[in-house]
Amino acid sequence: MMTQDELERDRYESRLKMQRDISAALADARREGAAQAVARGRAQELSRYIRSCQRWLRLAETPESQLRVMQVEELERLAQQLENEMNAKLGKS
């Protein structure tokens, strides 16, 4: 049988563990939220760049709604492709 001091110590340790678990979960959520915000910002930046390139090349602009659902990697590839086309028209390699 546990003594009163042992019970109190066990409760204290359980509360402490719960507080640490909650703090760790919140910190993880904050980091994930920050990473998602950075990715959203990058995606918006790439979307604007893509549409500018398309206007410069006199191409039909991809609808914003379509760009919004693309992954950052896809947007980067499209931006690079358009940039290559612009460079080709300007005679750059």
ABEGO torsion letter per residue (X at the ends): XBBAAAAAAAAAAAAAAAAAAAAAAAAAAAAAAAAAAAAAAAAAAAAAAAAAAAAAAGBBBBBAAAAAABBAAAAAAAAAAAAAAAAAAAGBX
